[in-house]
């Protein structure tokens, strides 16, 4: 599983790769594992996005990723995330949101 994070001021973020042992996504698709790194300045990538490429860690397949999920998502299976990878987005600048969240649609079949 590949775990990307765009929350640049998180202590678990290493060049946009999450290094947390356990990731908790709450019922509102918010990453509860986010811990602000007060020593790391928040860089506004939108100001330099056409001038320099942000540094990214190489793809790492994390076999023992423990992602606990409490959303009504298609990847949620008994509280565990079964997606091939997740992306945590910066959200509104404050709230880290699971960008891989896809709401599960309940379809009731009717027979006639």
C-alpha positions in Angstrom: 0.0 0.0 0.0 1.2 3.5 -0.9 0.4 6.2 1.7 0.8 9.8 0.4 0.2 12.8 2.6 -0.1 16.4 1.5 -0.2 17.7 5.1 3.3 19.0 5.0 3.4 20.1 8.7 2.7 16.7 10.1 5.4 14.9 12.1 4.7 11.7 10.2 5.2 13.3 6.8 8.5 12.5 5.0 8.6 14.1 1.6 4.8 13.5 1.2 4.9 9.9 2.4 3.2 9.0 5.7 5.5 7.2 8.1 2.9 6.7 10.9 2.5 3.1 12.1 -1.2 3.4 12.4 -3.5 5.8 10.6 -7.0 6.6 11.9 -9.6 8.0 9.6 -12.7 9.1 11.5 -16.4 9.0 10.4 -16.0 12.5 8.7 -13.0 11.2 6.6 -10.6 13.2 8.8 -7.1 11.8 9.5 -7.0 11.7 13.3 -3.3 10.6 13.2 -2.2 14.1 12.2 0.3 15.6 14.7 1.4 19.1 13.9 5.2 19.6 13.7 5.5 23.1 15.1 9.2 23.3 14.1 8.4 22.7 10.4 7.2 25.8 8.6 4.2 25.3 6.3 5.2 25.9 2.7 2.6 27.3 0.3 3.3 25.1 -2.7 0.9 27.1 -4.9 3.3 30.0 -5.0 6.2 28.0 -6.4 4.5 25.1 -8.2 5.6 26.3 -11.7 9.1 27.2 -10.5 10.2 24.1 -8.7 9.0 20.5 -8.2 8.3 19.6 -4.6 10.5 16.8 -3.2 8.7 13.5 -3.0 9.9 10.2 -1.4 10.0 7.3 -3.8 7.1 4.9 -3.9 7.2 2.5 -1.0 5.0 -0.5 -0.7 4.0 -0.6 3.0 2.9 -4.2 3.7 2.1 -3.8 7.3 0.1 -0.5 7.1 -2.6 -0.4 9.7 -5.3 2.0 8.5 -8.4 2.1 10.8 -11.4 3.6 9.0 -14.7 4.6 10.5 -16.3 6.1 7.3 -19.1 4.8 5.2 -16.5 4.2 2.4 -16.4 1.5 -0.3 -12.8 0.6 0.8 -13.9 0.1 4.5 -14.1 -3.6 5.5 -14.9 -4.1 9.2 -13.1 -0.9 10.2 -10.0 -1.5 8.1 -9.1 0.2 4.8 -8.6 -2.2 1.9 -7.6 0.4 -0.7 -4.4 -0.1 -2.6 -3.2 3.2 -1.3 -4.5 6.4 0.3 -3.9 10.1 -0.1 -4.3 12.5 2.8 -5.1 15.9 1.6 -4.5 19.3 3.2 -8.2 19.9 3.2 -9.1 23.5 4.2 -5.5 24.2 5.4 -6.3 23.0 8.9 -8.0 19.6 8.6 -6.3 16.6 7.0 -8.8 14.8 4.9 -8.7 11.3 3.3 -8.7 12.0 -0.4 -9.3 8.4 -1.2 -12.7 8.3 0.5 -15.5 7.2 -1.8 -18.9 7.1 -0.2 -20.6 3.7 -0.2 -24.0 3.9 -1.8 -26.7 1.7 -0.3 -28.8 0.2 -3.0 -31.9 -1.6 -2.0 -33.3 -4.0 -4.5 -37.0 -4.3 -5.0 -38.6 -7.3 -6.6 -42.0 -7.4 -8.2 
